[in-house]
Structure formats: C-alpha cells, structure tokens
Amino acid sequence: MGFEWKETGHLTHVAGGDPWLLRLMRLQPTHLAGMMTRDEVVDSYLERRGLEIPSFDFYRVYGVFRLVVIMQQTYWRYFHCQTRTKRFGRFIWLITYLEGYLERAIAAARS
C-alpha cells in the first residue's frame, strides 16, 4: 500500500530550504515561520493514513516530474503560438533547471 498518486503533489510543496529557483515557483507561503516543514507534512500524512514508507524520495521526484510535464506541455503551446501568455516563454529555463534538479535528487536517493 502506498500514496494515492493524486495526493503526492500536495506533499511535495516548495519549502524554505529548497534551491532558489524552485522557491521562485512557490504559490503558497510554505516558507513562513509556523508553516509545517515538508517532513512534518509527510509525517502527518503517513500517520493519518496509517502508512509507513522507507523513504519519501520517490514521491518527491515524482511530484516534481509531474510539474515538469505540465510545464513542458504549457511551453509547447506557447512555442507553437497556441497561447500568447508571455510568462510561459520563460518556462523553458525552469524546465531545464528542474531536469538537473531531478537528476541530482535521483542520484542522491541512490547513494
């Protein structure tokens, strides 16, 4: 038994200790004092669901990967002039950064 796939995105929120570019993508004030840390959110979720997992690494990588896929789809629409929202043009830089971020996260999880 594991996480519900649809729930993993909520557990991979951007935290204060994340790399600066990832923090720029933050949509919620998860970095402010008094907010639960990522580990606290995960521990609370596992406790409420009665689950135990050896590591959260897979779910963290999966959540960010999902985000990258959505960003790639959005950038593709921008690149092919199917949307005029200029900020989507900057997604290519975030996508490239997150690719490296994921590679480093996977390497760290394997070691």
C-alpha positions as CSV (number, residue, x, y, z in Angstrom):
1,M,0.0,0.0,0.0
2,G,1.3,3.5,-0.8
3,F,0.3,7.0,-1.5
4,E,-2.6,7.9,-3.7
5,W,-0.9,9.3,-6.9
6,K,-3.2,12.3,-6.9
7,E,-2.1,13.2,-3.4
8,T,1.7,13.3,-3.9
9,G,1.7,16.8,-5.4
10,H,0.3,18.2,-2.2
11,L,3.1,16.6,-0.3
12,T,5.9,18.0,-2.5
13,H,5.3,21.6,-1.7
14,V,8.1,24.1,-2.1
15,A,9.9,24.6,1.2
16,G,12.2,27.3,2.5
17,G,15.3,25.1,2.2
18,D,14.8,24.3,-1.5
19,P,17.0,25.8,-4.2
20,W,16.3,29.4,-5.0
21,L,14.8,28.8,-8.5
22,L,12.4,26.2,-7.1
23,R,11.4,28.7,-4.3
24,L,10.6,31.2,-7.0
25,M,7.8,28.9,-8.2
26,R,6.2,28.8,-4.8
27,L,2.5,29.6,-4.9
28,Q,1.8,29.2,-1.2
29,P,3.6,30.8,1.8
30,T,5.2,27.4,2.8
31,H,8.4,29.2,3.8
32,L,7.0,31.3,6.6
33,A,7.5,30.7,10.3
34,G,4.8,28.4,11.7
35,M,4.2,26.6,8.5
36,M,4.8,22.8,8.5
37,T,8.0,21.7,7.0
38,R,7.9,19.1,4.2
39,D,9.0,16.4,6.6
40,E,6.2,17.4,9.1
41,V,3.6,17.4,6.3
42,V,4.8,13.9,5.1
43,D,4.9,12.5,8.7
44,S,1.4,13.9,9.4
45,Y,0.0,12.4,6.2
46,L,1.6,9.0,6.9
47,E,0.3,8.9,10.4
48,R,-3.2,9.9,9.4
49,R,-3.3,7.3,6.7
50,G,-1.6,4.6,8.8
51,L,1.2,4.2,6.3
52,E,4.9,3.6,6.6
53,I,7.4,4.2,3.8
54,P,11.2,3.8,4.0
55,S,11.9,7.0,2.1
56,F,9.9,9.9,0.6
57,D,12.4,10.3,-2.3
58,F,10.4,8.6,-5.0
59,Y,7.3,10.7,-4.2
60,R,9.3,13.9,-4.1
61,V,10.8,13.2,-7.5
62,Y,7.5,12.0,-9.0
63,G,5.8,15.2,-7.8
64,V,8.4,17.5,-9.4
65,F,8.4,15.3,-12.5
66,R,4.6,15.8,-12.9
67,L,5.2,19.5,-12.6
68,V,7.8,19.5,-15.3
69,V,5.5,17.6,-17.7
70,I,2.8,20.2,-17.2
71,M,5.3,23.0,-17.8
72,Q,6.6,21.3,-20.9
73,Q,3.0,21.0,-22.3
74,T,2.4,24.6,-21.5
75,Y,5.7,25.8,-23.0
76,W,4.9,23.7,-26.2
77,R,1.6,25.6,-26.6
78,Y,3.4,28.9,-26.1
79,F,6.2,28.0,-28.6
80,H,3.7,27.0,-31.2
81,C,1.7,30.2,-30.7
82,Q,-1.3,28.5,-29.2
83,T,-1.2,30.9,-26.3
84,R,0.1,34.4,-26.0
85,T,0.9,34.5,-22.3
86,K,4.5,35.7,-22.3
87,R,5.4,34.3,-18.9
88,F,5.1,30.8,-20.4
89,G,8.0,31.6,-22.6
90,R,10.2,31.6,-19.5
91,F,9.2,28.0,-18.6
92,I,12.0,26.6,-20.8
93,W,14.5,27.9,-18.2
94,L,12.6,26.3,-15.3
95,I,12.2,23.1,-17.2
96,T,15.9,22.9,-17.9
97,Y,16.7,23.7,-14.3
98,L,14.3,21.2,-12.9
99,E,15.7,18.5,-15.2
100,G,19.0,18.9,-13.5
101,Y,17.4,19.2,-10.1
102,L,15.6,15.8,-10.7
103,E,18.8,14.2,-11.9
104,R,20.6,15.3,-8.7
105,A,17.7,14.2,-6.5
106,I,17.7,10.7,-8.1
107,A,21.5,10.4,-7.8
108,A,21.3,11.4,-4.1
109,A,18.5,8.9,-3.4
110,R,20.5,6.1,-5.0
111,S,23.6,6.8,-2.8
